[in-house]
């Protein structure tokens, strides 16, 4: 009430124009204030309220996107035996765990986590105390976040932990609203371009064909263009990855352009948003253009989101589908067949052209081949596009390939009412005049063709009647998904034989003939235990509706161990993280982590004079963590050529390039540059880099590198693999087995297992310099005979740096199966990392002691 009176008095004191009422009404103020503004303006039409904008911004309610949680310490933790306590915090479907403390006597952790908030009204933070050695839950507590004043300041509180109605201690937490940099570094930034109003008219028709370019740092995203309008609506979403190492977040720059066919686009205005000062929500920004008065270029509405909220219309993780099949069949993909051109414009001196077409549907773009010296080209090319109702207008630009490409015209087609398969003739228009025709046809594409454009979203809901280990009452289970080289997993569901995961995983697909493997694990120390597996043929799924729900029976050794409830659907188009800054000829997929690179040092250019003789004796160092490679030095030139190639394991988040001047008195640094590891190699497999060298803030030349991805057969020997022989099952009775693993000339052997159970859990390092084949043989130690053999192709394993993968291989003799052996594979550190010297200070050493480093 008093806020209303204060605001009313401020408005009553104003005495100029009422244009900024629109600004206030666009800020999302409460309804009663909105009505009050209208009534006051009617009574005072000349009231100026521009100066109240900052006050209104401070009044607008903020939306919490994430909470920063610091687990500080614990107290009064009671137990019959000492234990190593760890704390797990859970919010929505996200969980985080601290490292174990050394003792339960007033433990201290001081570990910070950032967890997302989907809806503040339902945000309940769950706190669990666990025994790190046994994963046993010792106590639980909860905090409702809504009543806490987290938007104003940090909140410190003690959470009481209880078990079976008894208090077992408390945990001290410090909570705060996560800063934009904290949540953007984890989930990325989502930007939805909603609409614009009152744009500049750039065409003679009194309208424009506007589109928006979004810039965040070096990344750019672009909306589709809207024909002949000053109030366009896009509702298009984009994702930006944010570098956590940057001191401050970059600004979000929004440029609005008018598309002109055959000419440079016209600039309509821009706006800048400081990402360091915003939280998720809807924003109106005023566009500005040099030379025009403020407020005359229009306004743009955007929505800022967490990166993981890019698919607002399809929230599978929050609300999994309940029906076995939901939604009518949809057209997910279209074939666009570009057949030929008829009587196109002549642009060359010979009276002909070299025409090609650029076909665009939404942000996706395809280019046809170039047909030289003709006005009636025949392309007969087929392109496939992802399709939905928001991407229904097909646009075709016709160009003449030349030193400076000449625009021949354009045409468009609304796909909603097109008869599939029928040839169509479209008029090619330039400067409102017709110049020839394009013949094409449109067909519905099968699922095998369009599914790789989308990817597959898997929602792992739960598991029923899970059979855990016999000596454990429950399981700390998680589900691992494996497809091709991709290996992903859900969060751990604690202490349950009917676990609920509610975890969404997006998978890239190379072909629709993929096999998706599920495995359920019990996370126990020292290594997880496999509870069951199953497989799904992706090509057999029917995905043209909204989703498919499937119960999957998991088994181990032929025994049913539970039923997984899983939902499958195409990944929504709004989640495709493709930049449309340039046309995409083919979809590209990064199907495995970058483990090693082959780097060619080509040349340096424009180096400074470092020697008395007026030249430089340069060499180049490539540094990736503890891995170092060095070229030979090239004497007496400031523009040296090296052409030297090195193999380097990717063991750090950046590659540092140092250029030195060779000198008898010791090298001098010429300059340095660095490349982030995620930018070393594009998805196509190789990259060209020309880097600027800097020394003491001065530019000292350039260095050129050519870097390509190394295949698994090349980089695997650099790392090596720890192969664990876990167990054998279904072996003949009365044997005393041991296992031999052989790769080329390399051979390792387990010990002999005696007793009723054949379990080893014996880990042995292997270098795999002998190729792809691993020979596995099981022998009987008592009879000194071979029970059976098997082979395994190690290059088909999805070996990741920190994840283990298991394989069960069937052992056979020349007649029949003799049992199974379970093997676990985990990548080792590269030998040069593992053997990197650990320097220690030698104290109180006698005089004359020689120390070799």
N, C-alpha and C positions, 0 to 999 in steps of 0.2 A: 504494500500500500504506500509506504513512504518512498520507495523507489519510483513508483508511478508519479507521486506528487513532485519529486525532484526532477524527473524527466520532463513532466509537463511544464514546470516552471522554466526550464532551459529552453524548451521549444517556444514558449510564450515570449521569451526575451529576444528571440531571433527576429530579423527584419529584412530578409531579402528574397531570393527565389526559392522554389520548392523542388528543383530538379533532383536533388539528392535524396528525396523521399524514396525514389526507386531504389537507390543504393541500400537504404535502411531496410526496405521491405525484402530485399534479396538476401539479407544476412541471416535469415532463419530466426527472427525474434519471436518471442511468445505471442500468441494471437491477440491478447488484450492490448499489448503495446502497439501491435500493428494497427488495430482499430483506433487506438488513441492518436496515432500519427495522422491517420486519414482525417479524423474529425478536427484536429488542430490545424492541419493544412487547409481544410475547407474554410476555417475561420480566419486563418492568417496566410493567405496565398503567397505572400512575399517573404516568408520566413526562411532565413538561411540556416541550414543545419549541417553544412559540410564539416565544420570543425568538430562535430560529434562522432565522426567515423571511428576514431581511435577508441572512444568510450564504448561505442556499440560493439566493436571487435572484442573488447575485454568482457562485455556482457554475454556474448554468444557462448552457449555451452560447449565445452570441449568433450571429445570422445576419447576414452582411453583405448589405445590399441594394444598395449602390452604392459606388463608390470615387471619391475625389476625387483628381484627377491635375493636378499643376502641371508644365507644361513650362518648365523654368527656363532652360537655356542649352545651347549646343553647343560642341564643341571638336574640333580636329584634322580639320576637314572639308576633304577634299582634292578638287580639281577642276582640270582644265586651264584653265578660264576662270572668272572671278568669276561668282557667281550669287546670287540672292536666295533663301535657304533658308526652307522652311516645314516644319513637322512635323505629320504626321497620326497620331493614336492611334486604335486600333480595339479594341473589346472586344465579343465576341459579334457582333451585327449593327449595333452603333452605332459611328459614326466621328465624330471631331472634328478640326478643323484649326486651327493657329495662323495668325496674320497673317504675311506674309512679313517676314523681317528684312532690313535694308538691305545686309548683307554676310555672306559666309560665313566671315569672319575672327572667330572666337569670338562667334557671334551670341547674343543674349539675347532671350527671349520673355516669360517670367514670366506665362504665361496659364494659367488654371485651367479644368478641365472636370470634370463629374460624369457618369460612365458607369454603367449598371446592371450588376449581377452576377446572372446567372440561376442559375448553379451554381458554387460556389467551386472545386470539384474540377477543373472544366474551364475555369477562367477564365485565359485567356492574353491578355495585353496586347501587341498588335502595334504597333510604332513604325516609321514610315516617314519618310525624309527626301526631300523633293521640291524640284525647281526650280520656283519660283512662276511663272516666265515661260512655261515649256513644259509644266508638269505632269509632267515626267519623274521617275520614281522613281530616286533616286541611291543609296539604301541602306536596309536593313531590319534590324530587331532584334525580340526578343520577351522578355517577362518572365512567368513563371508566378507568379500571385498567391498560391496556396495556402500556400507555405512562408513568406511574409512575415508578420511579426507586426503586421499592420495594426490589429487590435483593440486593441492596447496603446498604440501611439504611431505618429507619422509615420515613414515610411521614405524615405530619400534614396538614390538609386543612379544610377550611370552605365550607360546601355544602349549596348552596342557595336553599331555599324551596319556591315553588310557588304553587298557586292555582288560576285557572281561569285567568292566565296571570299576576297575582299580586304577588309580593314577600311578604311572610308572616313570614320571619325570616331565620335563618341559624343554622346549626348544625356543631359543631367542631368534626372532626374525626381524629384519629391517626391510620395509616395503616402500616402494616409490613408483610413481608413474614413469615408465621407461621413456628415455629421451628419443627423439626421432632417429638419431644415428644408431642407437642400440637396436631398435626393432628393424630398421631398414637394412642394417648389416646382416641380419639373420634371414629375414624373409624377402628382402628386396622392396622396391617401391612399385605400387600399382597406381596407374593414372588412367582414369576414364574420362574421355572427352565427351561431354554430354551434348552441348548445343552452344550456339552463339546468337546474339540479337543485335540488330542495327549495324551490320557491317558496311564497309564502304562499297559503293557501286563502281566496279572497275571496267565493265563492258558497256558498249554503246546501247545495249538493251535496257540499261538502268539496273542491272543485276550483276552478280559475280558467280564464279564457280569455285567456291572456297574449299580449302583443305587446311589442316593444321599439322605443323611439324613440332614435335616435342624434343628438346635437347636436355640431357642430363650428363654433364661431363662430355665424354667423347661419343656417347651413345645417342642415336637419333631414331625416333619412331614417327610414322606418318599415317594420318587417317586417309580414308578414301575422299574423293572430292564430290561435292553436291552441286548439281547443275542448276544454274539460274535461280539463285536465292540469296537474300540478305539475312535470313534467319534460319540457318541450317541446323539440322539435328543429326548427330553422329552416333552417340551411345556406343563408342568403340573403346576397348580397354587395351592397355599396353603395360608391359613389365620392364623394369630396369633393375639390373644388378648394381648393388652399391658396394664400393670398396671400403672395408672396415679400417684399412690402414690410413686413409685420408684424415687429416686433422679436422677438417670441416666438411660437411656435405656440400656438394655442388648445388647451384641454383637450378630450378626448373625453368627453362626458357621456352615460351610458347610463341611461335611465329605463325601467323595466318596469311595464306597466299591465295591468289586467284589463279587457277590453272588456265593457261592460254595455249591452245594447240598450235605447235609450230613456232612458238615464241617463248621468250623467258617469262616465267610467272610474275604477276604483279604483287607487290608487297602490300598487305592490307593493315598490318599492325602487329604489335608484339606486347607481351607482358612477361614479367619475371616474378617467380615465387621463391622465397628463401626457405629451403627445406629444413634448415636448422630450427625453425620457429613454428613448425606446423604439426598438427596431429590429424589423423584421418577424419575426413568429413567432406562436405560439399562447399565449393568456393566459387564465387564470381570474381573475375579479374577484369579490369578495364584495359582495353587495348590502346596502345599509343603508337603514333607514327610521327616522325620528325616533320615539322612544317604544318601540322594540323593541330587544332585546339584540342585540349584534353576533353574527353567525353564525346568526341565526334567520330571515333573509329569503331565503336561498338563494344560489347562485353562478351566474355567467354566464360562458360560454366564448366568446371571440371570437378571430379571427385577423386580425392586422395585415399588410397587404400593400402593395407598391407599387401605384400606381394602374393601371399597365399590366399587372398580373397579375390583373385582375378576372375573367378567364375561365379558371380553373384547369383546368376540364374540357375546354376546347377550345383547346389551345396550337398553333394553326396556324403561328404564326411560328417556333416551335421545332421542330415536326415536321410539315412539309407533307404532305398526303395523297399517296400514291404511285399509287393506282388512278385510272383515268379517272373512275370513279364509285364512291363508297363510301357504304354505309349504306342500309338499306331506306327506302322512302318514309315520311315522318312527317306527322302532322297538325300544321301550323304555326300555323294560325289557325282560329278558330271564329266563326260568326255566332250570336249569341244574340238570338232574336226574342221580345221581350216583347209578348204578345198582349193579355191583359186581366186584370182582377181581378174576383173574385166574392165578394159579401157581405163586404166589408171593414168594419172598425170605424168607427162614427160618432163623430167627435170634436168637431164644431161644434154650436152651439146649434140649428141648423136640422135636426139629426138626420142630417146628411150629412158628408162630408169632401171635401178637395181633394187626392186622392192622387197621389203619384208614387213611383217606385221608384229605388233606387240599387243598381246591379249591379256586383259586384266579383269579379274573377278575379285572384288573386295581388295585386300592388300596383296593378293597373289598375282604374279605377273609371269608370263611366258613369252619368249621370242621365237618366231619361226626362222627357218633357214632363209638365206638371201638368194633370190633368183636373179641372175645378172641379165641386163640388156633385154628387157621385155616390158610391155605394158599389160600383158595378159599372163601373169605368172601362175603356175600350178604348184601348190605346196603339198597338198594331200598329207598334212601332218595332224596328228592327234595329240591333244594335251588333256591332262586330267586336273580338275580343280576340286577342292573341298567346297561344299555348298550348304547353305542354309537360307532361311527367309530374309536374313539381313544382308545376304550377299547375292542378290537376285539380278543385278544389272551388269551385263557383260559389255565391256568397253573394248573397242579395237582401234588402235592407232596404226596408220599405214605410213611407212617411212621409205625414203630412198637412201641406200647406204652410200655414203660419200665421205670425203674428208670432213666436211661439215654436213651432217645428215639433214636432208631436206624433208619437210613434213608434207605428205601427200593428202592427208585428210583423216577423218575418223568416222566411226559409226558405233551405235550401241544397240543392245537388245535386252528387253525385259524377259527374263527366263521363266517367270511364273506361269505364263500362258503359252509357252512354246510346245509344239508337238514334237516329241522326241523322234529322231531318226529322219525327219523330213528335211530335204535341202532347203536352205533359205538364202535369199538374195537381199543384201543390205546396201543402201546407197552410201557411198563415201562422200562426206561433206567437208568442204574447206571454205572458210569465209562466206558461209551461208549459200554456197553453190555446190552442186553435185558434180563430182569428178570420178565416175566409174562406180563399180560395185565389187562387193566381196561375197563369195559364196561359201557357206558353212553349214554344218549340221550339229545338232546337240543330242547326245545319248546319255542315258542313265548308266553310270559306271557300277560294276559289281563290287561287292565288299572287299574282295581280294585286291582290287586296284586302289580303293580310296582309304582303306584302313591305315596304311603306312603314312598317309598325310596327316592323320589325326593322332595316332598313338592309341594305346589301350590304358584305360583307367580301371584299376582293380581296387575294390573296396572290401577289405577283409573285416568282416563284421564280428564273428565269434567262432568258438569251437565247442561242440557239445560232447559230453561223455569222454573227455580226454583221459586216456590211460597213462598215468605217469610212471615213474620208477617205483618199484615195489617197496623200497625202504623210505619213500617220502609220501606224506599224506596228501600233498598237493604239488603243483608245479609252477615255477616262474617261467611261463612259456612265452615264446614269440614265434612269428611265422616268417620264414625266409622265402622270397620269390626269386626264381632264377630263369632268365630267358636270354639265350645267346650269351653275350659277355656281360649282361646286366645282372647284378646281384644286390637285392635290396631287402629290407626287413622291416617289420612293424616294431612298435614299442613293446616292452615286456609287460605282460599282465601278471600281476603278483599273486602267488599263493591261491590258485584256483584250478579245478578240473573242469570248469565250464567258463573258460576265460572269455572276456569281451575285449576286443582290440579296437574296433571302430577306427581303422587306420586306412587312409587312402594313399595309393601308390600309382604314379603315372609312369608308363613304360613306353619307350620308343620301339617301333617295329620296323624291321627291314623288309620283311615279306609277311604276307598273311599266313604262311605255312610254318609259323613258329610253334614251338612247344613250350608251354609255361609250366615250370616245376614248382610245387609247393613243398616245403618241409617245415615241420613243427619241432621246436627245440625246447629243452628245459635248461635254463641258464643257471648252472651250478658251477662252483669252483672245483677243480682248476679249469676245466674245459666243459662247454655245453654238451648235453646228451641228446641224441636224435630220438624223437618220439614217434615219428611217422612221416610218410611222404605220399604224394599223389601228383598226377600230371594232367594237363588240359591241352587239347589241340585247339589253338586259337582259330585256325581256319574253320573249325566246326561250329564256332559260336555264331549265333544270329544277332547282329548288333545294329540293325537298322531301326530299332525302336529306341526308347530312352535308356533301358538297362535290362540286363538279364541276371536273374538270381539263380545260383546253383549250389546245392549241397554237395560237397566233395568228401568222399570217404578216404581217410588217410590210414595207412597201414605200415607195419614194419615186420619183415620176415614172414609175410603172408597173413599176419594177424591184424584185424581191424583195431585201431587205437583211437578213433575219434572221427567226428564229422565237422568239417570246416563249412561255414556259411559265407559265401563270397558273392559279390556283385560285379558284373562286367559291363562296361560301356565305352564308347569312343571318347577320348579326351576332348572336352569342349574346345571349339575353335578359338575362343577367347583366351585359352591357356597356351596357345602356341606361341613360343617366345621368339618368333622370327621378326627381325627388323625388316621393314619395307623401305629402307633407305635406297635399296637398289633392287632391280628385278631378280627373282629367283628362278633359275633355269630348272633346277631339280631340287627336291627336298634333300637336305643333308642331315645326317644323324651322327652324333658322337656316341658310339656304342660301347666304348671301353675307356677307362681312365688312361691318361697320358703317363706312361711309365718311363720312357726313355726317348731321347731325340738324337738325330744325326745332324750335327751343325757344321755347315761349311762356312769358314771365314773367307770371304771373297776378296775384299780390299778395304783400304782406308783412303780417304780423300781429304785434302785441305788441311793436313796436319801442320802444326807450327814448327818453325825452325828451333831445334833443340841443341844443335852442336855448333862448334865454332866454324865448321866448314860450311855452314848455311844449309844444313839438311837435317834429316832425322833417321835414326836406325830403329824402326818401329817393330814391335811384336805385339800380339794380342793374347790376352788371357780370358778364358771363359770360366766363370766360377758359379757352380750350382751347389749351395751348401758346402759340404766338405770335398766335393768333386771338383777338380781343377784340370783344365786343359790349356796348353800353351803352344803357340805357333813358333816357327823359326823366325829370327829377326831378318828383316830386309834392309840392307844398308843404303845410306846416302839417297833417300828419296822421301818426299812429303806425301806421295801418293802411291804407297806400296800395294802390290798384289800378292796374295798369299795362296789362295785356292787350296787350303788344307781342311780336311774333314775329320771330325771327332764324334765319338759316341759318348753320350752323357746321360746318366740316370737322373730322372726328375725327382730330386729329394728335397727340394725347397720350393717356396712360393715365388721365386724370381730367379732369373738368370742375369748375373752381373758381368758386364763386358768391360775390361780394363785394357787400355792401350798404353804401352810403356816404350820409352826410348832406351835402347841398350847402350850401356856405357861401362867402361872398365872400372870406373869409380863406384858403380852401383846404378841400378835403373832409376829413371825419373818418370813419374806419372805424366802422361800426356793428357788423358781424359778418361772419363768413365760414362757408361750408360747402363740401363737395366730394362728388362722386359718382364712383365708379370707372367707367371707360368701358364695362366689360362689364355694368354694371347700368343704363346709361342707358335702354335700350329692350329690353323683353322680346321673345320670339320673335313675339308677336302683332302687333308693329309700333308700339305707342305705349305710353307709360308716364306715370303721375301721381306726382309727387314732392313731398312736403312736408318740407322740410329745416330742421333746427334750426341757427340762427345762433349762433356762438360768438365771443367776443372776450375775450382774456386769461382763458381758462378759465371765463368767465361766459356763461350763455345770454342772448342779446339779442333773441329773437324767432324767427319762422319765415318762410320764403319758399316759395312754391308755384310749381312749374314743371310744364308739360305738354310732354313731349318725344316726338317721333315720328321714325321712320326716313325719310330722304329716298330716293326712288327714283333709279336711275342717270341717267335723263334730266334730273333736277334737279341732282345733285351733280357730274356729269361736267364741265360747264363750269367749276366751281370749281377743278378739278384740271388739266384738260387732259391730253393724251396725246402721248407721243413715238412717232411712227409711223416705223418704219425700213423703207425699201424695200430688201429683201435682194438679190433676184435675179429674173431672168426666164428661163424655159426654154421650149423648143419654139416659139420665134418663127420667123417666116418668114426665110429666108436672105437675107443681104446688107443687113439693116436696121441703122440706128444708133439704138437706142431710147432714149427717156427717158419717165419716168412722171409723170403729173399726178394729184394727189389733191385732191378737192373736197368740201367739206361746207358747204352753203348758199353764202354769199358768200365763204367762206374757201377759198383755193387755194394749194397748194404744189407745186413742180416740182423733180424731180431734175436732175442734169446728164446730158448725152448720153453714152452708153456706146459706145465704139468698140472693135472687136476681136472675137475669136471667142466670148468669154464675156460675157453680160450680167449683171454683178455691180455693185451700187452700195454696199450696206451704209451707206446715207445716212439719217441720223435727222433728222426734221423735226418740230417741235412744232406741235400743232393743238389748238384750244380746243373744238371740237365744240359751238359755240353754234347750229349750223344744223340740229339734229335728229339722227335716228338714221342717216341714209343717208350712206355714204361712197362717192363715185363715183371709180372707178379707171379711168384711160385710159392706153394706151401709144401713143406717137407715134414716127414715123420722122423723126429729125432731118435725114437727107439729103434726103428727099422732101417734108418738112413736111406729112405726112399722118398721119391716125389709123389705127393698126393694129387696135385693138379696145378694148372697154370692159367694165367689170364693176361691180357694186354690192355693198355689204356693209353689214349692219345692225350697227352698233357696240354697240348696247344688248344684243345677244346674246353679246357677248364676256365671258368670266369674268375681267374685268380686276381684278387685286388690286394692292395698293399697291407691293409689291416684286417681283412676278413678271411675267415677260414671256410673252406668248402669240403664237404664229405662226398665220397663215392663208394658205393657198394659194388664190388666186382665179383662175378661168378667164376668160381674155380672149376675147371673141367680137366678130366683126363681124356684119353682118346676114345672113351666109350660114353661117358655120361657126366652130369654135374656132380661135383664132390663137395659143394658147400659155397660159402660166401665169405669175403674178407672186406671189412670196412676200413677205408683209408681216409685220412684227413690231410688236406693240402693248405699250407699257408706260406705266403711269400716272405722270404727273408729280406733283411736289409742288404743293399749292395755291399760287396766286400770292402770297397774303399771307404764306405761309411762306417761299417762295423769295425774296421781296423784303424779308424782315424785315431791318431795319438791322443791319449788323455794325459795332459801335462800336469805334474804335481810339483809343488815347491819342495826342494830338498833343504831341510833345516838342519843346522848344526853339523854340516858335513865337514870332515877334516880338510885342512888346506891341501890343495893339489888333487882333490877328487875330480875325476873326469866324468862329465855328464853328457850322454849322447842323446840328442833330440832328433 
